[in-house]
Amino acid sequence: MPIRRAAALATLAVTLLAGASALAAPGPKDLDQIATDFVHLTLEAGEREPGYVDAYYGPKAWADAAKAAPRAVPALKAEALRLTAATRAIPDTALSADERRRKAFMLGQLKAAETRLSMLEGTKFSFQDEAEGLFGVRPPLKALESYDPVLTRIDTLVPGQGDLAARVDAFQARYTIPADRLEPVMKAAIAACKARTAAHIPLPPAEKFDLAFVTKKPWSGYNWYQGGAHSLIEINTDLPVPISRAVDLGCHEGYPGHHVLNALLEEKLTKARGWVEFSVYPLFSPQSLIAEGSANYGIGLAFPGAEKLKFERETLYPLAGLDPAGAEAYDALMRAKADLASSENTIADAYLSGKMDKQAAVAALAKYGLSSVARAEKRLSFIETYRSYVINYNLGQDMVRGHVERAGPGQDARWKAMAAVISEPTTPADLAK
């Protein structure tokens, strides 16, 4: 073969190989396929563990297929590992800034799936390892004794002598919403939460929620997102509902909490961008740290400073038929109790690892949660059901607060930062920025 012709053929071969390589190079379309496979994986995992899927509003045929023939847990775990490898293989240079965030979000969701499926196989993780695998953060665990100064400070806020938890419980009982007034109080609270949120975040057209009261649940409130900017908000009435919980639940479950987060993700990512991974919400995933943390932080964002107290005293107390004379003292107690929130992580770690038996765990939850034994038992039921999920409420709130408030002291700047957190593919790592 003449040298010139051989050289030409060699050049052609290199060109063809380069073209084929370029065509095969992973990119955004591969993320689309990975996302579709992730939805199928999550739906099938939900068939293996009831409650794993918190919300789904994608194609019904996908849910039907998962229900009809879910893969076994080992196969699902292998699929999670395959999708992780495929996601990692997509070079960041092939992606836009938004797509790189999508990739990071997907990797966190897949790591959580792998961890949860390992747990279903019988793998035992430490509390911190479990939390890190599922929710993308390693929670610090402080000794319970480190919370004693908070108890000492609270002791000065509550009248009477004797056991502090019992005194606090008796004090709080004076601020219980009567059962026959719970619905109008909750509706007024949710309406105020919505109005304050809508003043800063445009809500999807025709968004709505239904309100229901339930019993025999391990949680105090729950948002079941239905898709189409529609939620079912359930309030558990197993135990009396104190007046302070009305706004808390209205913001947390509704506005700007779970309802708004899910509605915005559906509108801006699932529908507008076709990112189908947001059509399914696996409960045990970093998405929950964002959801619970932002929902808790949203209470103070919607009602900054003394505005929550003012609204409760002027609107909710009269609706509940309660005397607002002690509202300020009660509000001060609730604010002080917030400094005890992360004690629950330490108690959950000790109980779940077997270092603390049930009786001791209930006693610790009553002491450091300043609650009745009945409320402590209800909280332990939550820990038994959801395990390390408890970190999402306190650590998640702290992380969201730090991120949002770095935007500046003004309310407009903070609401803008909050809107980004709950409408973008936010990861726990993003909150550190």
C-alpha positions in Angstrom: 0.0 0.0 0.0 1.4 3.4 -0.9 2.6 5.4 2.1 0.4 8.4 1.3 -2.7 6.2 1.1 -1.9 4.4 4.3 -1.4 7.7 6.1 -4.8 8.9 4.8 -6.5 5.8 6.0 -4.9 6.1 9.4 -6.1 9.7 9.7 -9.6 8.7 8.7 -9.6 5.9 11.3 -8.5 8.3 14.0 -11.2 10.8 12.9 -13.9 8.1 13.0 -12.7 6.9 16.4 -12.7 10.4 17.8 -16.2 10.9 16.4 -17.5 7.7 17.9 -15.9 8.6 21.2 -17.6 12.0 21.1 -20.9 10.3 20.4 -20.4 7.9 23.3 -19.2 10.5 25.8 -21.6 10.7 28.7 -23.5 13.9 29.0 -26.9 15.5 30.0 -29.0 12.9 28.1 -27.4 10.2 30.2 -28.5 12.1 33.3 -32.0 11.9 31.9 -31.9 8.1 31.6 -30.3 7.7 35.0 -33.1 9.9 36.4 -35.7 7.6 34.8 -34.0 4.5 36.1 -33.8 6.1 39.6 -37.5 6.7 39.7 -38.1 3.0 38.8 -35.6 2.0 41.5 -37.3 4.2 44.1 -40.8 3.0 43.3 -39.7 -0.6 43.5 -37.9 0.0 46.8 -41.1 1.5 48.0 -42.8 -1.9 47.4 -40.1 -3.5 49.5 -40.5 -1.0 52.4 -43.8 0.7 53.0 -43.3 4.4 53.6 -40.1 4.6 51.7 -41.8 6.7 49.0 -43.2 9.8 50.6 -44.7 11.2 47.4 -44.9 10.3 43.7 -46.7 12.1 40.9 -45.1 10.7 37.8 -46.6 8.3 35.2 -49.1 5.9 36.8 -47.8 3.1 34.5 -44.4 3.3 36.3 -46.0 2.9 39.7 -48.1 0.0 38.4 -45.0 -1.7 36.9 -43.2 -1.4 40.2 -46.1 -2.8 42.1 -46.5 -5.7 39.7 -42.9 -6.8 39.6 -40.5 -5.2 42.1 -37.0 -6.4 42.1 -35.5 -8.1 45.1 -33.6 -5.9 47.6 -30.1 -7.2 46.5 -31.0 -6.5 42.8 -32.2 -3.0 43.8 -29.0 -2.3 45.7 -26.9 -3.5 42.7 -29.0 -1.1 40.5 -28.2 1.8 42.9 -24.5 1.0 42.6 -24.8 0.8 38.8 -26.5 4.2 38.6 -24.0 5.7 40.9 -21.1 4.6 38.7 -22.9 5.8 35.6 -23.6 9.2 37.2 -19.9 9.6 38.3 -18.8 8.7 34.8 -20.5 11.9 33.4 -17.7 14.5 33.4 -18.6 17.9 34.9 -17.1 19.5 31.9 -20.0 18.1 29.8 -22.6 19.7 32.0 -23.9 23.2 32.7 -23.7 24.6 36.2 -27.4 23.6 36.8 -26.7 20.1 35.5 -23.7 19.8 37.7 -26.0 20.5 40.7 -28.4 18.0 39.3 -25.6 15.4 39.2 -24.6 16.1 42.8 -28.2 15.8 43.9 -28.6 12.5 42.1 -25.4 11.1 43.7 -26.7 12.0 47.2 -30.1 10.3 46.4 -28.4 7.2 45.1 -26.0 6.9 48.1 -29.1 7.1 50.3 -30.8 4.4 48.3 -27.7 2.2 48.6 -27.6 2.8 52.4 -31.3 2.1 53.0 -31.3 -1.0 50.9 -28.3 -2.2 52.8 -30.3 -1.7 56.0 -33.1 -3.7 54.6 -30.6 -6.5 53.9 -29.7 -6.4 57.6 -26.6 -4.2 57.7 -26.3 -2.3 61.0 -24.8 1.2 60.9 -23.9 3.4 63.8 -26.3 6.4 64.3 -23.9 8.8 62.7 -22.9 6.5 59.8 -26.6 5.8 59.1 -27.4 9.6 59.2 -24.5 10.4 56.9 -25.4 7.6 54.4 -29.1 8.5 54.3 -29.1 12.3 54.7 -25.7 13.4 53.6 -24.4 14.9 56.9 -22.7 13.5 59.9 -24.5 14.9 63.0 -22.4 16.0 66.0 -23.6 14.3 69.2 -23.3 16.4 72.4 -23.3 14.9 75.8 -26.7 15.2 77.5 -25.1 17.0 80.4 -24.1 19.9 78.1 -27.8 20.8 77.9 -28.2 21.1 81.7 -27.4 24.9 81.6 -30.4 25.3 79.3 -32.6 23.5 81.8 -31.3 25.8 84.6 -32.2 28.8 82.5 -35.6 27.5 81.7 -36.2 26.7 85.4 -36.3 30.4 86.1 -39.1 30.9 83.5 -41.5 28.4 85.0 -43.4 29.0 88.2 -43.5 26.5 91.1 -41.2 24.0 92.6 -40.3 20.3 92.0 -39.6 18.4 88.8 -39.0 20.9 85.9 -40.5 18.7 83.2 -43.7 18.2 85.2 -43.9 22.0 85.8 -43.4 22.8 82.2 -46.0 20.3 81.1 -48.5 21.7 83.6 -47.7 25.3 82.4 -48.1 24.3 78.8 -51.4 22.6 79.5 -53.0 26.0 80.1 -52.3 26.8 76.5 -54.0 23.8 74.9 -56.4 24.4 72.0 -59.8 23.0 72.9 -60.7 20.1 70.5 -63.8 21.8 69.2 -61.8 24.9 68.3 -58.8 23.1 66.7 -60.0 23.3 63.1 -60.7 27.1 63.0 -57.4 27.8 64.8 -55.4 25.6 62.4 -57.2 27.1 59.3 -56.5 30.7 60.5 -52.8 29.8 61.2 -52.3 28.2 57.8 -54.0 31.1 56.0 -51.6 33.5 57.7 -48.6 31.3 56.9 -49.7 31.3 53.2 -50.3 35.0 53.0 -46.8 35.8 54.4 -45.2 33.3 52.1 -47.1 34.4 49.0 -45.9 38.0 49.6 -42.4 36.8 48.8 -42.6 33.6 46.8 -44.9 33.3 43.8 -47.0 30.2 44.3 -48.1 27.9 41.5 -51.5 28.5 40.0 -54.4 26.6 41.6 -52.2 25.3 44.5 -54.3 24.0 47.4 -54.3 21.8 50.4 -56.9 19.7 52.3 -56.8 19.6 56.1 -57.6 16.5 58.1 -57.3 15.4 61.7 -56.1 11.9 62.5 -55.1 9.7 65.4 -52.7 6.8 66.1 -49.7 8.2 64.3 -46.1 8.6 65.5 -45.9 12.2 64.2 -47.7 15.4 65.1 -48.3 16.5 61.6 -47.7 15.3 58.0 -47.9 16.7 54.5 -48.9 14.1 51.9 -48.1 15.7 48.5 -50.5 14.6 45.9 -49.0 16.3 42.8 -50.6 19.1 40.8 -49.6 21.6 43.6 -52.1 19.8 45.9 -51.4 18.5 49.4 -53.2 16.7 52.1 -52.1 18.1 55.5 -52.9 15.8 58.5 -52.8 16.9 62.1 -52.4 14.2 64.8 -54.7 14.6 67.7 -53.5 11.7 69.9 -52.3 14.3 72.4 -53.6 17.8 73.1 -52.3 20.4 70.6 -50.8 23.5 72.2 -51.5 27.0 70.8 -47.8 27.4 69.8 -48.1 24.4 67.4 -50.7 26.0 65.2 -48.4 28.4 63.4 -45.5 25.9 63.6 -47.6 23.2 61.8 -49.1 25.7 59.4 -45.7 26.9 58.2 -43.9 23.5 58.5 -46.4 21.4 56.7 -47.8 24.2 54.5 -46.3 27.6 53.8 -43.3 27.9 53.2 -42.7 24.4 54.2 -43.4 21.0 52.6 -46.4 22.0 50.5 -44.6 24.9 48.9 -41.3 23.0 48.5 -43.0 20.1 46.7 -45.2 22.4 44.5 -42.2 24.5 43.4 -40.0 21.4 42.6 -42.9 20.0 40.5 -43.4 23.3 38.7 -39.8 24.4 38.1 -37.9 21.1 37.8 -40.2 18.2 37.0 -42.5 20.1 34.5 -40.4 23.0 33.3 -37.1 21.0 32.9 -38.3 17.4 32.6 -36.1 16.3 35.5 -38.2 13.3 36.4 -36.2 12.4 39.5 -38.1 15.1 41.3 -41.4 13.4 40.6 -40.6 10.9 43.4 -39.6 11.7 46.9 -37.7 8.9 48.8 -38.2 9.7 52.5 -34.8 8.4 53.5 -32.6 10.7 51.4 -30.8 14.1 51.6 -34.0 15.6 50.2 -35.5 15.2 53.7 -32.8 17.2 55.4 -33.6 20.1 53.0 -37.3 19.6 53.4 -37.4 19.3 57.2 -34.7 21.9 57.7 -36.4 24.5 55.5 -39.8 23.8 56.9 -38.6 24.4 60.4 -36.7 27.5 59.5 -39.6 28.8 57.5 -41.6 29.4 60.8 -39.3 32.1 61.9 -38.8 33.4 58.4 -42.6 33.9 58.0 -43.0 35.3 61.5 -39.7 37.1 62.4 -39.0 38.5 65.8 -42.1 39.1 67.9 -44.6 38.7 65.0 -45.5 35.1 65.8 -46.4 36.1 69.4 -48.4 39.2 68.1 -50.4 37.1 65.7 -51.1 34.4 68.2 -52.2 36.8 70.9 -54.4 38.9 68.6 -55.9 36.2 66.4 -55.3 32.6 67.6 -55.8 33.0 71.3 -59.3 34.5 70.8 -60.2 31.8 68.3 -59.1 29.2 70.8 -60.9 30.8 73.7 -57.6 31.2 75.6 -56.6 34.1 77.8 -53.8 35.9 76.0 -52.5 37.4 79.3 -49.8 34.8 79.6 -48.9 34.6 75.9 -45.6 36.4 76.3 -44.4 34.1 79.2 -45.5 31.1 77.2 -43.7 32.3 74.1 -40.5 32.9 76.1 -40.6 29.3 77.3 -41.1 27.9 73.8 -38.2 29.9 72.5 -36.0 28.7 75.3 -37.0 25.1 74.7 -35.7 25.3 71.2 -32.1 25.2 72.5 -32.8 21.7 73.7 -33.8 20.3 70.2 -30.5 18.6 69.3 -30.5 16.6 72.6 -32.9 14.2 70.8 -30.0 13.2 68.5 -27.9 12.0 71.5 -30.9 10.2 73.0 -31.8 8.5 69.7 -28.2 7.4 69.2 -28.0 5.9 72.7 -31.4 4.2 72.4 -30.9 2.8 68.9 -27.5 1.4 69.7 -28.7 -0.3 72.9 -26.8 1.9 75.3 -30.1 3.2 76.7 -33.2 1.0 77.4 -36.7 2.1 76.6 -37.5 3.3 80.1 -34.3 5.4 80.3 -34.9 6.8 76.8 -38.4 7.9 77.7 -37.1 9.5 80.9 -34.4 11.3 79.0 -36.8 12.6 76.3 -39.1 13.8 79.1 -36.3 15.6 80.9 -34.5 17.2 78.0 -37.7 17.7 75.9 -39.4 19.1 79.0 -42.5 17.1 78.3 -44.9 14.7 79.9 -44.2 11.0 79.9 -47.0 10.5 77.3 -45.4 13.0 74.9 -41.9 11.4 75.5 -43.4 8.0 74.7 -44.9 9.4 71.5 -41.6 10.9 70.5 -39.8 7.6 71.2 -42.3 5.9 68.9 -41.2 8.4 66.2 -37.5 7.5 66.8 -38.3 3.8 66.6 -40.0 4.3 63.3 -37.8 6.8 61.6 -34.4 6.4 63.4 -31.8 8.9 62.4 -34.4 10.9 60.5 -34.7 13.0 63.7 -31.5 15.0 62.7 -33.3 16.6 59.8 -35.4 18.8 62.1 -32.7 20.3 64.3 -29.5 20.0 62.3 -31.3 20.6 59.0 -32.9 23.8 60.5 -29.5 25.0 61.7 -27.9 24.4 58.3 -30.8 26.1 56.4 -30.7 29.0 58.8 -27.0 29.5 58.3 -27.2 29.4 54.6 -30.2 31.7 54.2 -29.0 34.3 56.7 -25.7 34.6 55.0 -27.7 36.2 52.2 -28.0 39.3 54.5 -30.1 40.7 57.3 -32.9 41.9 55.1 -36.1 39.9 54.8 -36.2 40.2 51.0 -32.7 38.8 50.7 -33.5 35.9 53.0 -36.8 35.1 51.3 -35.0 35.0 47.9 -32.4 32.6 49.3 -35.1 30.5 50.9 -36.9 30.3 47.5 -33.8 29.0 45.9 -33.3 26.4 48.5 -36.8 24.9 48.1 -37.0 25.2 44.3 -33.6 24.0 43.1 -31.7 20.7 43.3 -30.3 21.7 46.7 -27.9 19.3 48.5 -26.6 19.5 52.1 -23.3 20.6 50.7 -25.0 23.6 49.1 -26.1 24.8 52.5 -22.5 25.3 53.6 -22.1 27.9 50.9 
